[in-house]
Amino acid sequence: MAAYNPEEQEKIEGLKAWWAAHGNTMIIIVTTLIATIVGTQTWNYYKRQQAQQAADLFAILQQQVEKNSNSGKINDAAHLLMEGFPASGYASRAALIAAHANINAGEIQGTKSKLQWILDVSKESEIKDIARLRLAGILLDEKKYDEALSLLNAQHGESFTGLYTDLKGDILTASGKIAEARIAYQQAIDKLGGGRSAYQNIVQMKLDALRETKQ
């Protein structure tokens, strides 16, 4: 057994006394730190795996679209993303794609449910603005004018204002509110930016037609 001088022996005894008093606390601290590091690494790995799985499913969905698959197959692929990875950006885009497939197939209720899912779940404002616009258009076709206007009155991005006010003009025209429709169309033209685009020309034609209406 190694021999220590009195000074070294005193230090050793001091360490033993400190460890006896604080050893358990240190073990807990070190164990907690290790667990935190491992837990963080595990969580990051889980998130990476989730993101990769969502990307893989979205790739499958795109393949179905490219193959011109029926709406059922597209909806099945979208459903996997919407149910399994609702917080991912892929899920909201999948819902938009499925809604488009449904509307082409004449499946109005399926379209509406996908668009409403985006409004309820998505965290992306631009995706929600698109979904709101499309859903309002469907409600217009169903002559649910108040519901459609309520959607368009929701807060939305400035870049969508021209599109929103144009659709408001369509809804107001369909509901017989010609004076209000004229105002909406003019606002749409003003918001669609400088220059005269093909879209602005269409809105202008609608406004000109209303000017000939006696209301």
N, C-alpha and C positions, 0 to 999 in steps of 0.2 A: 504494500500500500504506500503510495507516494506521501512523503512528509512535506508539510507546508510550514512556512514560518508563521509567527503569530499574526502578522498583518494579513497575509493571505487567508489564514484560518478564520480571521475575523470577518473578511469579506464573504467567504463561503457560508459562514453561519448566518450572515446578514441576508444573503440570497435565499437560503433555506427558509428563514423566517418570513421573508417577503412572499415567497412562493406558497408557503403554508397559508398566508393570509389572503393572497390574491390569485392563487393558481386557478381555482375553479372559475373565477370571473374571466380570466384571460382565455381559458379553454372555450368558454361560451362565446366570447367576442370573436376569437379566431374561427370557431365553427360557424358562427353566423356570417362572418365575412366570406368564408369559402362557399357557404350555401347560397349567398347572394350572388357571388360571381358565377357559380354554376347555374343558378336559376336564370340569371340574365342571359347567359349564353344559350341555355335551353330555349328560352322564350324567343330570342332572336332567330334561332334555328327553326323554331316552329313557324314564325312569321314568314321566313324565307320559303319554307315548304308550302305554306298556305298560298303565298303569292305565285309560286311555280305551278301549283295545282290549278289555281284559277286561270293562269295564262294558258295552260294546256287545254282546259275545258273551252276557253274562248277560241282557241285555234280550231278545235273540233267544230264549234258552232260556225265559224267562218267557212270551214270546209263544206258544211251542210248548205250554207247560203250559195257558195260557188257552184255546188252541184245542182242548184235549183231544187233542193229537196222540198217536200211538202211542209206545210206549216206545223204539222204534228211533230216531225223530227226536229225542226228548228225550236219549237217550244220545249221539247224534251231537253235539248241541250241547254237552253236558256234557264230552264227550271233548276237544273243542277247548280248553276252558278248563283241564281237568286236565292236558293235555299241553303246551299253550302257555304257561299262566300258573299253574303249580302253587303258587307262593308267595302268590298273591293270595287274599284272603278269598272272592272269587267262586268260585274253583275248589272249595273245600270245600263251599260251599253248593250248587253245581251237582251235586256228587257225591251229596249228601243227596237232592236233588230226583230225580236219576236213580235212586237206590236205591228211593225211594218208587214211582216209575213202574214199576220192575222188579218190585217185590213185588206191585203191583196186577195186573201181567200174568202173575204166577206164575213169573217168571224168577228163581228163588232164587239161582242161582250169580251172576248179574249183580248182584243186590242185595248179596250177600256181598262181591264183589270191590270194589264202590264203597265200602262201609263200611270194608273193610280198607284201602283206599287212604287214606281219611281218617285212620285210626289211624297209618298209616305216614308220611304226608306233612304233614298239617295241623299248624300251630303254635298253633291256637286250642283251648284246653282245653275250652271249653263245647261246641264242635262235636264234639270227640273224645268227650266224655262222652255226647252224644246217639247218636253212631255206635256206641259200645261197648254202650249199652243196647239198641239195635235189633238189633245183631248177636247179642247174648246171647239175645234173644228168639227169633231164628231157630234158634240152636243148641239152644234148649230144644225147639222143634218137631221138630228132627231127633234129639232124645233124646241129644244130646252134652252131657250134664250137666256133666261135669268141665271141658270147654272153656268152657262158659257161665259157670260159677262163677269160673273163672280170670279171665275178662274183668271180671266184676263186682267182683272183689277188687283190681283195679288202683286206683291213686290217682285220686280224682275230686273234683269240687267238692262242697262241703257241701250246696248246694241240690239235688243229685241223690241224696243219701243215702237219702231216703225211697223214691224210685223204684227205686233199686238194691236195697235190702233187700226191697222188695215182690217184685221179680222173683226175688231169691234164694229167697224163700219158695215161689214157684211151682216153681222148679227142685228145691228140696229135697223138696217135696211129691211131685212127679212121680217123683223117684228113691227115694221111700219113706222119707225121713228126716224123719218127722213131728215129732219133738221139736225138731229144729233148725229146721224150718219154722215152728213156733209162735213160736220166739224171733225169727226174722227178721221175721215179720208184726208182732209187737209192736213191734219196733224201727222198722219202717216207720211204724206209727201214731204213735209218739212223735216221729219225725223230720218228719212231714208238717205239723207246726205246730199252733198252738192252734185251738180250734173244731173242729167236725166237718163236713168237706167231704164231697161226694158220693164222692170218691175214697177218703177215709178210711173211709167206710161200707162200701165194697166190700172193702177190706182187712180190716175188722173182721168182715165176713161170712165171709171165708175163714178167719180165725182161729177164729171160733166153730164153723165146720164141723169144723176139726181138733180142737177140744176134745172133740168127740163121738167122735173116733177113739181107740181104745184102743191108744196107743203112747206 
